[in-house]
Amino acid sequence: MDTIVALATAPVPAGLAVVRLSGPRAPAIACALAGLADLPHAHMRFAALHAGRELIDRGYVVAFFAPRSFTGEDVAEFQVHGSLAVTDRLIAACVDLGARLARPGEFSQRAYENGKLDLLQAEALADLISARAESGRQAALQALDGVLSQALAELRTPLLLAIADLEARIDFAAEPHLAELDRPALTRRLDGLAERLRALLGTAVAGRIRLHGARVALYGAPNAGKSTLFNTLCGADRALVDARPGTTRDTVEVQTAPDGVLVTWIDTAGLRDAEDPVERAGRARTEMEAQHADVVLWLEDRSRPFSGLPAPVSAAVVLRVLTKSDLASDADWQTRAQWQAAIAVCAQRDRDVAPLRSAILAAVRQSAQGVLGQVALSRHRHVAAVQTALAAMDRANLALQQDFPLELLAADLRDAALALDELTGAIVPDDVLAAVFSQFCVGK
């Protein structure tokens, strides 16, 4: 096994940088550079680091011996001044002594290969590193603690027991002492497992929102006040505001984290019939955003009659907002029952925007709750694997109901188990591993 080396902190000037080694020569290389005879486990030592007679820097060195390390191998780390010149020279000295440069995610991949992390936990580590809000940090830590892995284990164990029972019946079909298969009981067990898989699949939206945030789109007619409210909600003048209709012709996105909740605010073009092909393209994008957003803010100018726009139909949550509350209300709104509970705001003067922001965050938090509490799928790979397992379970149930041979039933259940094993990484193709660990930086 090679010994690998990389910068484990960001490659920018800083007060502190960490250079990490992992592999059989890691302690020896660290000792050689630090001029030490040995390094005790997890005991930090201050030393002058030399490459031959050349002083590289003065800093701390520490070793973690297998298996009590992040990678499960012998590991050594240097804490030095955060100068790129220092870290580059230190890494070059490690290479001169027998290490090689690590590939992206190679430290984490070694931790996975040595049983320190399963694949779900490795992905959670990447999510924790890239978390931009409190909600993402909490979700990543829960997955890193094995919450999702444990939930999958609780599904996999009864599935394996059912497979073992079927395979015993297949292998010893001629044995008279074997009781006849209780098909109704097995049907109930498989139905229960399939229902739990469906519930897990139902957490995908919540998992995505926890980690990557919610998409909140502003929807309405031209001059309804979308861009003004957008700038107020995201706290920056990012969208052009003009009294002439049609100023916004494309979507504008800004990501913020109010109260620790990651939100992508999306300003959109006003919806109206237009001959201009650019404006028509903007309308198409607005309608697409309204279909895919987690929350849609449907804006109407309270000082004018209702625009006649159709309700956005696909969004999980639609919040009605009456803008320009500082102006006299048109009489048309008195007859519209669905708009009586709308939130009235004056974004230009930042009046009554706080209640709207609270309503948005409450809707996002509710969407992030899911149906299974802390457990949630957060990646497309997770969703695809659970869908594969569920499809195999459905085939097994059909085989059971129609008295298909036990061999076919067992094969379907094995397919379901293999899909769950791919999730945790117990059995996983090399291309999946490469895709997962390529997401990491070089030093992780």
Helices and strands as residue ranges (DSSP letters): E 4-7, E 14-22, H 26-34, E 45-51, E 54-64, E 75-82, H 84-96, E 100-101, H 106-113, H 119-130, H 134-144, H 147-171, H 183-201, H 204-212, E 214-220, H 226-234, E 252-256, G 258-260, E 263-267, H 277-292, E 295-301, E 317-323, G 331-335, G 337-339, E 343-344, G 347-349, H 353-369, H 380-401, H 406-424, H 430-437
